Amino acid sequence: LPKRAHKRVERSKQEIEIEHRSGISSIYVLVIELEIKYLPLLYLQSSSINIDPIA
């Protein structure tokens, strides 16, 4: 019985790792999409602020 339980625990760990990886990868994809959308805007804002003598 302990061996079977240990195998079940290993299986659940692998499943959790797979879910964790897929979750992380989806978060990375979202971050990359946001960076592609908003980094150019942020770059333009920061460059315009740096050029602007009032700011």
BALOBA-1460 file (C-alpha; in Angstrom, 3 decimals):
// residues 55
<rec num="1" residu="l" x="0.000" y="0.000" z="0.000"/>
<rec num="2" residu="p" x="2.726" y="2.598" z="0.748"/>
<rec num="3" residu="k" x="4.286" y="1.963" z="-2.684"/>
<rec num="4" residu="r" x="0.963" y="2.529" z="-4.434"/>
<rec num="5" residu="a" x="0.403" y="5.702" z="-2.455"/>
<rec num="6" residu="h" x="3.895" y="6.883" z="-3.344"/>
<rec num="7" residu="k" x="3.196" y="6.307" z="-7.036"/>
<rec num="8" residu="r" x="-0.028" y="8.291" z="-6.713"/>
<rec num="9" residu="v" x="1.875" y="11.147" z="-5.071"/>
<rec num="10" residu="e" x="4.474" y="11.122" z="-7.867"/>
<rec num="11" residu="r" x="1.704" y="11.197" z="-10.465"/>
<rec num="12" residu="s" x="-0.012" y="14.121" z="-8.768"/>
<rec num="13" residu="k" x="3.312" y="15.978" z="-8.515"/>
<rec num="14" residu="q" x="3.910" y="15.521" z="-12.248"/>
<rec num="15" residu="e" x="0.395" y="16.735" z="-13.026"/>
<rec num="16" residu="i" x="0.908" y="19.781" z="-10.801"/>
<rec num="17" residu="e" x="4.243" y="20.519" z="-12.502"/>
<rec num="18" residu="i" x="2.643" y="20.280" z="-15.935"/>
<rec num="19" residu="e" x="-0.206" y="22.586" z="-14.878"/>
<rec num="20" residu="h" x="2.299" y="24.962" z="-13.282"/>
<rec num="21" residu="r" x="4.415" y="25.097" z="-16.443"/>
<rec num="22" residu="s" x="1.398" y="25.668" z="-18.662"/>
<rec num="23" residu="g" x="0.190" y="28.397" z="-16.317"/>
<rec num="24" residu="i" x="3.594" y="30.075" z="-16.315"/>
<rec num="25" residu="s" x="3.840" y="29.831" z="-20.097"/>
<rec num="26" residu="s" x="0.395" y="31.400" z="-20.521"/>
<rec num="27" residu="i" x="1.402" y="34.216" z="-18.160"/>
<rec num="28" residu="y" x="4.602" y="34.743" z="-20.173"/>
<rec num="29" residu="v" x="2.555" y="34.888" z="-23.369"/>
<rec num="30" residu="l" x="0.277" y="37.506" z="-21.808"/>
<rec num="31" residu="v" x="3.265" y="39.538" z="-20.608"/>
<rec num="32" residu="i" x="4.893" y="39.376" z="-24.042"/>
<rec num="33" residu="e" x="1.641" y="40.450" z="-25.703"/>
<rec num="34" residu="l" x="1.325" y="43.363" z="-23.274"/>
<rec num="35" residu="e" x="4.958" y="44.349" z="-23.858"/>
<rec num="36" residu="i" x="4.470" y="44.287" z="-27.639"/>
<rec num="37" residu="k" x="1.359" y="46.464" z="-27.268"/>
<rec num="38" residu="y" x="2.495" y="48.905" z="-24.576"/>
<rec num="39" residu="l" x="6.311" y="49.083" z="-24.638"/>
<rec num="40" residu="p" x="6.343" y="51.245" z="-27.793"/>
<rec num="41" residu="l" x="3.884" y="53.641" z="-26.135"/>
<rec num="42" residu="l" x="5.906" y="53.714" z="-22.914"/>
<rec num="43" residu="y" x="9.102" y="54.260" z="-24.919"/>
<rec num="44" residu="l" x="7.557" y="57.140" z="-26.825"/>
<rec num="45" residu="q" x="6.226" y="58.663" z="-23.578"/>
<rec num="46" residu="s" x="9.568" y="58.341" z="-21.782"/>
<rec num="47" residu="s" x="11.514" y="59.754" z="-24.753"/>
<rec num="48" residu="s" x="9.101" y="62.687" z="-25.083"/>
<rec num="49" residu="i" x="9.360" y="63.327" z="-21.320"/>
<rec num="50" residu="n" x="13.184" y="63.235" z="-21.533"/>
<rec num="51" residu="i" x="13.146" y="65.704" z="-24.437"/>
<rec num="52" residu="d" x="10.564" y="67.984" z="-22.783"/>
<rec num="53" residu="p" x="12.436" y="70.591" z="-20.646"/>
<rec num="54" residu="i" x="9.339" y="71.313" z="-18.508"/>
<rec num="55" residu="a" x="9.193" y="67.706" z="-17.240"/>
